[in-house]
Amino acid sequence: MDIVFFTGGARKKALLALIQNGINIVAVVCPRPSKANSRFLDVIITAHEYGIPVITVTKDTIYESIKSLKFDVLVSCGFSYIMNEQIIKCARILAINVHPTLLPKYRGFRSGPYILINGETRSGVTIHELTTDMDRGDIFLQRDFQISPFDTTKSVFRKAQELEPQMLVDFFNFLKSGSLQRTPQDESNASAYNNIRTPKDSLVDANKSLFELYNFIRSCDSNDYPAYFYVENEKVCIKLWRPNNQEQDTI
């Protein structure tokens, strides 16, 4: 089984899981690294350590960069660009995407904060068929985890990433054994969030109680886009924490 691994995020563990379980990776494809986007440098380093070619692309050069490769499965795991049909068809068997929510709920690139804003108590990871309709392909594998009242967007994303390596290994085991099953997505349960968050999205309504705003505040990254309001035209930011907390990335 030959695959091409597409990523644009910190997916070193997912890549290592595939390598260590005998999946032949023809190439790793990622965006061109920049100061603004260096999350996947560990992936590049890991690929080089195992002698796997690394192909860096822009959204306009993906097809030309991979069209000569021979591979069975295209794996998109945190890849930054939407892929067209021409790219998807380069895979001889199948193209899959690893999405960090429980599809069909919370489709899209920017869905993470809304899981908390909407007060969800569970989230998870979905491996589904990659199609030109973003996050709408048939579901192959899905696993969930509990969201605590103290989780943040970072801790929810971390929990999702912890599931991804074993899920990818299990997916390929099912594919090899012929026991892989697919389930169409139920559109009646679908939701999508694709708008890029900006600082103004973290503006809270100071007329509401802190209890009412709690989920909203913890959905706002306290470093990158903290929740805030204004007092006499002065911006006041909000950060929540527990003095005795020992959990990574949680309140």
C-alpha positions, 0 to 999 in steps of 0.5 A, spaced: 500 500 500 503 506 497 500 513 500 502 520 499 501 524 506 498 531 505 499 535 511 499 543 513 499 542 521 503 538 527 502 531 525 508 528 526 505 523 531 500 521 525 506 520 520 510 516 525 504 511 526 504 510 519 511 509 518 512 504 524 506 500 522 509 498 515 505 503 510 509 505 505 509 513 504 511 515 497 512 522 499 510 528 504 506 534 501 506 540 505 505 548 504 512 552 503 514 553 510 514 560 512 515 564 519 507 565 519 506 557 518 512 553 521 507 548 525 509 542 520 517 543 520 517 536 525 513 533 519 518 535 514 524 533 519 521 526 520 520 525 513 527 526 512 530 522 517 526 516 514 528 518 507 521 520 505 521 525 499 518 532 501 514 536 496 512 543 498 507 546 494 502 552 493 495 551 492 496 552 485 502 547 484 499 541 487 497 537 481 503 539 477 507 537 483 504 530 484 501 528 478 507 523 476 507 520 483 504 512 483 500 511 489 494 508 492 491 512 497 491 520 498 491 522 506 490 529 507 491 530 515 491 537 516 492 540 509 491 547 508 488 547 501 482 545 498 483 539 493 480 539 486 478 533 482 484 532 478 488 532 484 483 527 488 484 522 482 491 521 482 490 516 488 489 509 484 484 507 490 482 512 494 483 519 497 481 520 505 481 526 509 482 526 517 477 531 520 478 533 527 470 533 529 464 528 529 462 530 522 457 532 519 457 536 525 462 542 525 464 542 518 470 547 515 476 549 517 474 554 523 469 550 526 473 548 533 471 554 537 464 553 536 464 546 539 465 550 545 461 556 544 455 551 543 456 547 549 458 541 546 460 535 551 463 531 546 467 531 540 472 527 536 475 525 529 472 523 523 476 519 517 472 520 511 472 520 503 475 526 500 471 529 495 470 536 492 465 537 496 469 539 503 467 535 509 461 531 505 464 525 503 462 518 506 465 516 513 469 510 514 471 511 521 469 515 527 471 516 534 469 521 540 472 523 546 469 527 552 469 535 553 470 537 560 467 544 562 475 546 563 477 545 556 479 550 551 480 550 543 487 548 544 485 542 549 480 540 544 484 540 538 490 536 542 485 531 544 483 530 537 490 529 535 491 524 540 486 520 536 489 521 529 495 516 529 491 510 531 485 511 527 489 512 521 493 505 522 486 502 524 483 505 517 489 502 513 488 495 517 480 495 515 482 497 508 487 491 507 483 486 510 477 488 506 472 490 512 472 497 511 465 500 511 462 507 509 457 511 511 453 516 508 453 523 512 446 525 515 445 532 512 440 533 517 445 533 522 450 538 518 453 544 520 459 548 517 464 554 520 468 556 514 469 564 516 476 566 519 476 568 526 478 575 527 479 579 534 473 582 533 469 575 534 472 575 541 468 581 543 463 579 549 457 582 551 458 586 557 451 586 559 451 578 560 453 575 566 459 571 566 456 565 567 452 566 560 459 568 557 463 562 560 463 558 554 464 563 549 470 566 553 474 559 553 473 558 546 477 564 545 484 563 545 487 567 551 494 568 547 492 569 540 485 572 540 482 573 547 475 575 549 475 582 551 470 588 552 470 595 553 470 600 559 470 607 558 473 606 551 479 602 554 479 594 551 479 589 557 481 582 556 479 576 559 483 570 561 480 564 565 484 559 569 484 555 575 490 556 580 491 548 582 490 546 574 495 541 572 492 539 565 495 542 559 492 547 555 485 547 559 483 553 564 
